[in-house]
Amino acid sequence: MQLAHAGRKASTRRPWETSGTVPETEGGWKKVVAPSALRFADNYPMPQALTRDGIQEVVSAFAAAARRACQAGFRVVEIHAAHGYLIHEFLSPLSNKREDHYGGSFENRTRLCREIVGAVRSSWPNELPLFVRISATDWIDGGWDIEQSVELARELKRLGVDLIDCSSGGNVPHAKIPVGPGYQTAFAQKIRHEAEVMTGAVGMITSPVQAEHIIRTGQADAVIIAREFLRDPYWPLRAARELDQPIAWPVQYLRAAPKGAQPRVAVDLKSFESCFEEQHGVPERRGPRRIEAGK
Ligand SMILES: Cc1cc2nc3c(=O)[nH]c(=O)nc-3n(C[C@H](O)[C@H](O)[C@H](O)COP(=O)(O)O)c2cc1C
């Protein structure tokens, strides 16, 4: 479950409609907030700078959301600190022009992120993983960059974050992003090695061999895939077949599965804790795959 606050990108239209603000007359928000009163773009809402009380409300709301996610049965929480949403807006000097404890220096710009992570970590069970998605760079001189991301990752690890999910961009509309296969993977690799924390690589990772290569060569501990799953929702089954790995198949699909495939049966939420591993794990040939971060 990803927890997010949209900051100055809130109250905008669905991405597949025309872009821009939803006015109050059409149900848009009265108050959009951000670190500073700076719009993302001309057709976006003009935000109000968050007050100190407003900041504390946001921190508490993230913690409450984590508690609800746990009660609802989610087993991984990711804090969204990327893509030009509220936390990223605080991190980046391009969107954060505050002159109080939440703006200016690296320590101040990262304060909201650290406070949210601290509050979520103490509201989320210790034994369950906490991820943070960051934009490793704004792709703009003078913006948030990979060096600051490495430093932030070190601090987030100290605060109990298990994995940094390394995306990029989204905080300014005019950034020139060299989009292409695996274009963000190098960020996951650098953060993994320099901050010695587990990372996730994301962005135009589409083939099983490409994903496997990233893991095997120690560039990241996990790959995160979005659009390829929309094109092919059965991607994990395809990847398992291509990489000759055993995977449990939905029991209803077993007749289409390779010979010897194990059934995956529906999860009984009442005994979720005990059955999770059993139902989703791979029952045989379960070799150690994890390469220690920083090695
Ligand atoms: C329809 C759609 C919805 C998305 N929603 C989110 C989201 O809620 N949170 C997020 O961090 N990224 C979101 N993303 C971005 C993806 O997680 C991912 O970072 C991006 O698409 C690049 O990965 P890909 O090349 O595998 O698609 C979304 C992407 C798509 C296509």
The ligand as a Gaussian input file, in Angstrom:
#p B3LYP/6-31G(d) Opt

LIG

0 1
 C       -1.422000       4.114000     -14.835000
 C       -0.236000       4.412000     -13.959000
 C       -0.446000       4.746000     -12.619000
 C        0.644000       5.040000     -11.777000
 N        0.427000       5.347000     -10.470000
 C        1.482000       5.526000      -9.652000
 C        1.284000       5.739000      -8.273000
 O        0.180000       5.754000      -7.751000
 N        2.389000       5.898000      -7.496000
 C        3.653000       5.863000      -8.013000
 O        4.629000       5.997000      -7.262000
 N        3.862000       5.687000      -9.322000
 C        2.814000       5.507000     -10.145000
 N        3.030000       5.297000     -11.472000
 C        4.407000       5.288000     -11.988000
 C        4.932000       3.880000     -12.010000
 O        4.940000       3.335000     -10.688000
 C        6.352000       3.790000     -12.564000
 O        7.236000       4.503000     -11.721000
 C        6.479000       4.347000     -13.967000
 O        5.345000       3.996000     -14.766000
 C        7.747000       3.827000     -14.637000
 O        7.784000       2.420000     -14.621000
 P        7.347000       1.535000     -15.905000
 O        8.265000       1.926000     -17.032000
 O        7.537000       0.114000     -15.452000
 O        5.923000       1.847000     -16.223000
 C        1.958000       5.008000     -12.317000
 C        2.147000       4.664000     -13.673000
 C        1.079000       4.370000     -14.477000
 C        1.330000       3.995000     -15.917000

